[in-house]
Amino acid sequence: MNAGSLIRLSSLLSYPHGQLVRRPDDCGPISDFFDEIESVEPSGLEELYTTTFDLNPVATLEVGWHLWGEQYERGRFLADLRGLQAEHGIPNDVELPDHLTVLLPTLAAAGTPELRAQCAKAIEKILQPLEEHGNPYRHLLRAAMEAAQ
């Protein structure tokens, strides 16, 4: 997956402010996501996002949480990511550095095999409950999994 696709995926995994717009070049899992949400009103999509990722700790988009919880290793991971993101000019003024919407652009700029493996492991944990419940966001997490591998 190229850098532009990772940025696109990152924006789709961010809180939906208004109507999400399908692009002609959206394909695969991203297209599947749009197929499932085409009849959902923007307010319904905002509610779905909040209940999926913000109110459900098993699906939080904070990768480090899935890997280490609140252990020291997560703090080290956050500090390392913040430095890496600053080094590559990856903007982040809202989320923690391990939030998937910040990590996807980080993978595009500096995705080491170790970082990709860590992301894939966490995304697998996030994806499982979404798959079980048929949540439309599962498609975007599948695309993120592909990008991490």
MODELLER restraints for C-alpha pairs under 7 A, 6 or more apart:
rsr = mdl.restraints
at = mdl.atoms
rsr.add(forms.Gaussian(group=physical.xy_distance, feature=features.Distance(at['CA:1:A'], at['CA:147:A']), mean=5.62, stdev=0.5))
rsr.add(forms.Gaussian(group=physical.xy_distance, feature=features.Distance(at['CA:3:A'], at['CA:108:A']), mean=4.90, stdev=0.5))
rsr.add(forms.Gaussian(group=physical.xy_distance, feature=features.Distance(at['CA:6:A'], at['CA:104:A']), mean=5.66, stdev=0.5))
rsr.add(forms.Gaussian(group=physical.xy_distance, feature=features.Distance(at['CA:6:A'], at['CA:105:A']), mean=6.10, stdev=0.5))
rsr.add(forms.Gaussian(group=physical.xy_distance, feature=features.Distance(at['CA:6:A'], at['CA:108:A']), mean=6.58, stdev=0.5))
rsr.add(forms.Gaussian(group=physical.xy_distance, feature=features.Distance(at['CA:7:A'], at['CA:104:A']), mean=6.83, stdev=0.5))
rsr.add(forms.Gaussian(group=physical.xy_distance, feature=features.Distance(at['CA:7:A'], at['CA:105:A']), mean=5.75, stdev=0.5))
rsr.add(forms.Gaussian(group=physical.xy_distance, feature=features.Distance(at['CA:9:A'], at['CA:140:A']), mean=7.00, stdev=0.5))
rsr.add(forms.Gaussian(group=physical.xy_distance, feature=features.Distance(at['CA:10:A'], at['CA:101:A']), mean=4.51, stdev=0.5))
rsr.add(forms.Gaussian(group=physical.xy_distance, feature=features.Distance(at['CA:10:A'], at['CA:104:A']), mean=6.02, stdev=0.5))
rsr.add(forms.Gaussian(group=physical.xy_distance, feature=features.Distance(at['CA:11:A'], at['CA:101:A']), mean=6.91, stdev=0.5))
rsr.add(forms.Gaussian(group=physical.xy_distance, feature=features.Distance(at['CA:13:A'], at['CA:101:A']), mean=6.20, stdev=0.5))
rsr.add(forms.Gaussian(group=physical.xy_distance, feature=features.Distance(at['CA:14:A'], at['CA:101:A']), mean=6.23, stdev=0.5))
rsr.add(forms.Gaussian(group=physical.xy_distance, feature=features.Distance(at['CA:15:A'], at['CA:46:A']), mean=6.94, stdev=0.5))
rsr.add(forms.Gaussian(group=physical.xy_distance, feature=features.Distance(at['CA:15:A'], at['CA:49:A']), mean=6.62, stdev=0.5))
rsr.add(forms.Gaussian(group=physical.xy_distance, feature=features.Distance(at['CA:16:A'], at['CA:46:A']), mean=5.82, stdev=0.5))
rsr.add(forms.Gaussian(group=physical.xy_distance, feature=features.Distance(at['CA:18:A'], at['CA:42:A']), mean=5.43, stdev=0.5))
rsr.add(forms.Gaussian(group=physical.xy_distance, feature=features.Distance(at['CA:19:A'], at['CA:42:A']), mean=5.21, stdev=0.5))
rsr.add(forms.Gaussian(group=physical.xy_distance, feature=features.Distance(at['CA:22:A'], at['CA:34:A']), mean=6.73, stdev=0.5))
rsr.add(forms.Gaussian(group=physical.xy_distance, feature=features.Distance(at['CA:29:A'], at['CA:139:A']), mean=4.83, stdev=0.5))
rsr.add(forms.Gaussian(group=physical.xy_distance, feature=features.Distance(at['CA:29:A'], at['CA:140:A']), mean=6.13, stdev=0.5))
rsr.add(forms.Gaussian(group=physical.xy_distance, feature=features.Distance(at['CA:29:A'], at['CA:142:A']), mean=6.71, stdev=0.5))
rsr.add(forms.Gaussian(group=physical.xy_distance, feature=features.Distance(at['CA:29:A'], at['CA:143:A']), mean=5.82, stdev=0.5))
rsr.add(forms.Gaussian(group=physical.xy_distance, feature=features.Distance(at['CA:30:A'], at['CA:139:A']), mean=6.37, stdev=0.5))
rsr.add(forms.Gaussian(group=physical.xy_distance, feature=features.Distance(at['CA:30:A'], at['CA:140:A']), mean=5.93, stdev=0.5))
rsr.add(forms.Gaussian(group=physical.xy_distance, feature=features.Distance(at['CA:32:A'], at['CA:139:A']), mean=6.44, stdev=0.5))
rsr.add(forms.Gaussian(group=physical.xy_distance, feature=features.Distance(at['CA:33:A'], at['CA:136:A']), mean=5.62, stdev=0.5))
rsr.add(forms.Gaussian(group=physical.xy_distance, feature=features.Distance(at['CA:33:A'], at['CA:137:A']), mean=6.60, stdev=0.5))
rsr.add(forms.Gaussian(group=physical.xy_distance, feature=features.Distance(at['CA:33:A'], at['CA:139:A']), mean=5.43, stdev=0.5))
rsr.add(forms.Gaussian(group=physical.xy_distance, feature=features.Distance(at['CA:33:A'], at['CA:140:A']), mean=6.67, stdev=0.5))
rsr.add(forms.Gaussian(group=physical.xy_distance, feature=features.Distance(at['CA:36:A'], at['CA:136:A']), mean=6.07, stdev=0.5))
rsr.add(forms.Gaussian(group=physical.xy_distance, feature=features.Distance(at['CA:37:A'], at['CA:136:A']), mean=6.98, stdev=0.5))
rsr.add(forms.Gaussian(group=physical.xy_distance, feature=features.Distance(at['CA:52:A'], at['CA:59:A']), mean=6.57, stdev=0.5))
rsr.add(forms.Gaussian(group=physical.xy_distance, feature=features.Distance(at['CA:53:A'], at['CA:59:A']), mean=5.34, stdev=0.5))
rsr.add(forms.Gaussian(group=physical.xy_distance, feature=features.Distance(at['CA:53:A'], at['CA:60:A']), mean=4.78, stdev=0.5))
rsr.add(forms.Gaussian(group=physical.xy_distance, feature=features.Distance(at['CA:53:A'], at['CA:61:A']), mean=6.51, stdev=0.5))
rsr.add(forms.Gaussian(group=physical.xy_distance, feature=features.Distance(at['CA:54:A'], at['CA:60:A']), mean=6.29, stdev=0.5))
rsr.add(forms.Gaussian(group=physical.xy_distance, feature=features.Distance(at['CA:58:A'], at['CA:126:A']), mean=6.42, stdev=0.5))
rsr.add(forms.Gaussian(group=physical.xy_distance, feature=features.Distance(at['CA:59:A'], at['CA:126:A']), mean=4.62, stdev=0.5))
rsr.add(forms.Gaussian(group=physical.xy_distance, feature=features.Distance(at['CA:61:A'], at['CA:99:A']), mean=5.37, stdev=0.5))
rsr.add(forms.Gaussian(group=physical.xy_distance, feature=features.Distance(at['CA:61:A'], at['CA:100:A']), mean=5.34, stdev=0.5))
rsr.add(forms.Gaussian(group=physical.xy_distance, feature=features.Distance(at['CA:62:A'], at['CA:98:A']), mean=5.28, stdev=0.5))
rsr.add(forms.Gaussian(group=physical.xy_distance, feature=features.Distance(at['CA:62:A'], at['CA:99:A']), mean=4.21, stdev=0.5))
rsr.add(forms.Gaussian(group=physical.xy_distance, feature=features.Distance(at['CA:62:A'], at['CA:100:A']), mean=6.13, stdev=0.5))
rsr.add(forms.Gaussian(group=physical.xy_distance, feature=features.Distance(at['CA:63:A'], at['CA:98:A']), mean=5.39, stdev=0.5))
rsr.add(forms.Gaussian(group=physical.xy_distance, feature=features.Distance(at['CA:63:A'], at['CA:99:A']), mean=6.09, stdev=0.5))
rsr.add(forms.Gaussian(group=physical.xy_distance, feature=features.Distance(at['CA:63:A'], at['CA:100:A']), mean=6.46, stdev=0.5))
rsr.add(forms.Gaussian(group=physical.xy_distance, feature=features.Distance(at['CA:63:A'], at['CA:119:A']), mean=6.42, stdev=0.5))
rsr.add(forms.Gaussian(group=physical.xy_distance, feature=features.Distance(at['CA:63:A'], at['CA:122:A']), mean=5.45, stdev=0.5))
rsr.add(forms.Gaussian(group=physical.xy_distance, feature=features.Distance(at['CA:64:A'], at['CA:74:A']), mean=5.42, stdev=0.5))
rsr.add(forms.Gaussian(group=physical.xy_distance, feature=features.Distance(at['CA:64:A'], at['CA:77:A']), mean=7.00, stdev=0.5))
rsr.add(forms.Gaussian(group=physical.xy_distance, feature=features.Distance(at['CA:64:A'], at['CA:98:A']), mean=5.84, stdev=0.5))
rsr.add(forms.Gaussian(group=physical.xy_distance, feature=features.Distance(at['CA:65:A'], at['CA:74:A']), mean=6.99, stdev=0.5))
rsr.add(forms.Gaussian(group=physical.xy_distance, feature=features.Distance(at['CA:66:A'], at['CA:122:A']), mean=5.39, stdev=0.5))
rsr.add(forms.Gaussian(group=physical.xy_distance, feature=features.Distance(at['CA:67:A'], at['CA:122:A']), mean=6.14, stdev=0.5))
rsr.add(forms.Gaussian(group=physical.xy_distance, feature=features.Distance(at['CA:68:A'], at['CA:74:A']), mean=5.63, stdev=0.5))
rsr.add(forms.Gaussian(group=physical.xy_distance, feature=features.Distance(at['CA:78:A'], at['CA:97:A']), mean=5.84, stdev=0.5))
rsr.add(forms.Gaussian(group=physical.xy_distance, feature=features.Distance(at['CA:78:A'], at['CA:98:A']), mean=6.16, stdev=0.5))
rsr.add(forms.Gaussian(group=physical.xy_distance, feature=features.Distance(at['CA:81:A'], at['CA:97:A']), mean=5.87, stdev=0.5))
rsr.add(forms.Gaussian(group=physical.xy_distance, feature=features.Distance(at['CA:82:A'], at['CA:97:A']), mean=5.71, stdev=0.5))
rsr.add(forms.Gaussian(group=physical.xy_distance, feature=features.Distance(at['CA:85:A'], at['CA:106:A']), mean=6.33, stdev=0.5))
rsr.add(forms.Gaussian(group=physical.xy_distance, feature=features.Distance(at['CA:88:A'], at['CA:109:A']), mean=6.73, stdev=0.5))
rsr.add(forms.Gaussian(group=physical.xy_distance, feature=features.Distance(at['CA:90:A'], at['CA:106:A']), mean=6.91, stdev=0.5))
rsr.add(forms.Gaussian(group=physical.xy_distance, feature=features.Distance(at['CA:92:A'], at['CA:102:A']), mean=6.81, stdev=0.5))
rsr.add(forms.Gaussian(group=physical.xy_distance, feature=features.Distance(at['CA:97:A'], at['CA:103:A']), mean=6.92, stdev=0.5))
rsr.add(forms.Gaussian(group=physical.xy_distance, feature=features.Distance(at['CA:116:A'], at['CA:148:A']), mean=4.79, stdev=0.5))
rsr.add(forms.Gaussian(group=physical.xy_distance, feature=features.Distance(at['CA:116:A'], at['CA:149:A']), mean=6.18, stdev=0.5))
rsr.add(forms.Gaussian(group=physical.xy_distance, feature=features.Distance(at['CA:117:A'], at['CA:148:A']), mean=6.87, stdev=0.5))
rsr.add(forms.Gaussian(group=physical.xy_distance, feature=features.Distance(at['CA:117:A'], at['CA:149:A']), mean=6.82, stdev=0.5))
rsr.add(forms.Gaussian(group=physical.xy_distance, feature=features.Distance(at['CA:119:A'], at['CA:148:A']), mean=6.13, stdev=0.5))
rsr.add(forms.Gaussian(group=physical.xy_distance, feature=features.Distance(at['CA:120:A'], at['CA:145:A']), mean=5.56, stdev=0.5))
rsr.add(forms.Gaussian(group=physical.xy_distance, feature=features.Distance(at['CA:120:A'], at['CA:148:A']), mean=5.37, stdev=0.5))
rsr.add(forms.Gaussian(group=physical.xy_distance, feature=features.Distance(at['CA:120:A'], at['CA:149:A']), mean=6.38, stdev=0.5))
rsr.add(forms.Gaussian(group=physical.xy_distance, feature=features.Distance(at['CA:123:A'], at['CA:141:A']), mean=6.79, stdev=0.5))
rsr.add(forms.Gaussian(group=physical.xy_distance, feature=features.Distance(at['CA:123:A'], at['CA:145:A']), mean=6.15, stdev=0.5))
rsr.add(forms.Gaussian(group=physical.xy_distance, feature=features.Distance(at['CA:127:A'], at['CA:138:A']), mean=6.03, stdev=0.5))
rsr.add(forms.Gaussian(group=physical.xy_distance, feature=features.Distance(at['CA:127:A'], at['CA:141:A']), mean=6.08, stdev=0.5))
rsr.add(forms.Gaussian(group=physical.xy_distance, feature=features.Distance(at['CA:130:A'], at['CA:138:A']), mean=5.35, stdev=0.5))
rsr.add(forms.Gaussian(group=physical.xy_distance, feature=features.Distance(at['CA:131:A'], at['CA:138:A']), mean=5.93, stdev=0.5))
